Amino acid sequence: MRPKHYTMTLAGTNTVTLPVDWRQSPFSIRIQAIVTGTVTYSVTRTSANVFDSTLTPSWSPVLTAQTTSQEYIDNDPAMAYQFTVTAGTGSVDFYILNASRNND
């Protein structure tokens, strides 16, 4: 997976779902959230197949109701991450780096 970057605000796109390469071994994802202004955001993860329309993924919290810049490293395989801005007038930049040897 190529590095990803999302800038999110409450007024704009306030939820993004990002599928990741769960087959990589070893699995390693780095998520960095950089806050500008005043904003509240959360990051969740799922092991459910987000491509299967017959499933409703169950999302587990990774970063909950954060208001400051944070970094999270996940070494436990996941199928996807979800980024949500829930309040505020600022923005949050999410940088996602997957330590994969693939370029997809």
Secondary structure as GFF3:
##gff-version 3
##sequence-region A 1 104
A	DSSP	beta_strand	4	8	.	.	.	ID=ss1
A	DSSP	beta_strand	15	19	.	.	.	ID=ss2
A	DSSP	beta_strand	29	36	.	.	.	ID=ss3
A	DSSP	beta_strand	39	46	.	.	.	ID=ss4
A	DSSP	beta_strand	60	66	.	.	.	ID=ss5
A	DSSP	beta_strand	70	74	.	.	.	ID=ss6
A	DSSP	beta_strand	80	88	.	.	.	ID=ss7
A	DSSP	beta_strand	91	98	.	.	.	ID=ss8
###
